[in-house]
Amino acid sequence: MTIDLEIFQTVVKMPDSLKQEILHYAKYLLEKHATTESSPEQIEQPHGYGSWAGQIVMSDDFDEPLEDLKEYM
């Protein structure tokens, strides 16, 4: 049995309210698939080692104790 036939036989048994939900969901999936297929630049490429070099800056006093926590030391 093909997937198309199995889907058809299942949907035929459903009440109209469920058929309407399936139709909405199927249209949603088609839209989602169309935008994913047409936009290959949206697929995130894995980052290699050092790809963030120079983009993150930490202050010189990063390791210094915070003023708010001095009473706990």
C-alpha positions as CSV (number, residue, x, y, z in Angstrom):
1,M,0.0,0.0,0.0
2,T,1.4,3.4,-0.9
3,I,1.5,6.3,1.6
4,D,-0.9,8.3,-0.6
5,L,-3.5,5.5,-0.5
6,E,-3.0,5.0,3.2
7,I,-3.5,8.7,3.9
8,F,-6.6,8.8,1.7
9,Q,-8.2,5.7,3.3
10,T,-7.6,7.2,6.8
11,V,-9.0,10.6,5.9
12,V,-12.1,9.2,4.3
13,K,-13.1,7.6,7.6
14,M,-12.8,10.9,9.5
15,P,-15.6,13.4,10.3
16,D,-15.6,16.7,8.4
17,S,-14.3,18.6,11.4
18,L,-11.1,16.5,11.5
19,K,-10.8,16.7,7.7
20,Q,-10.8,20.5,8.0
21,E,-8.0,20.3,10.6
22,I,-5.9,18.0,8.4
23,L,-6.4,20.4,5.5
24,H,-5.1,23.3,7.5
25,Y,-2.2,21.3,8.8
26,A,-1.3,20.1,5.3
27,K,-1.3,23.6,3.9
28,Y,0.9,24.7,6.9
29,L,3.4,22.0,6.1
30,L,3.5,22.9,2.5
31,E,4.2,26.5,3.3
32,K,6.9,25.5,5.8
33,H,8.5,23.2,3.3
34,A,8.4,25.8,0.5
35,T,10.2,28.4,2.7
36,T,12.8,25.9,3.9
37,E,13.6,24.7,0.4
38,S,13.8,28.1,-1.2
39,S,16.1,29.6,1.5
40,P,19.2,27.5,1.7
41,E,21.1,30.4,3.4
42,Q,18.8,29.9,6.5
43,I,20.5,26.5,7.1
44,E,23.0,27.2,9.8
45,Q,26.5,26.1,9.0
46,P,28.5,24.5,11.9
47,H,31.0,26.9,13.5
48,G,34.6,25.8,13.5
49,Y,37.2,26.5,16.2
50,G,38.0,30.1,16.4
51,S,35.1,31.3,14.4
52,W,34.1,33.7,17.2
53,A,37.6,35.1,17.6
54,G,37.6,38.8,18.3
55,Q,33.8,39.0,18.6
56,I,33.6,38.5,22.4
57,V,35.2,41.1,24.6
58,M,35.6,40.7,28.4
59,S,36.5,43.6,30.7
60,D,39.9,43.7,32.4
61,D,38.3,43.3,35.8
62,F,36.2,40.2,34.9
63,D,37.8,38.1,37.7
64,E,37.5,40.8,40.4
65,P,35.0,40.3,43.2
66,L,31.7,42.1,42.7
67,E,30.8,45.0,45.0
68,D,27.4,43.6,45.7
69,L,28.9,40.3,47.1
70,K,31.6,41.8,49.4
71,E,29.6,41.2,52.5
72,Y,29.5,37.4,51.8
73,M,33.3,37.1,51.6
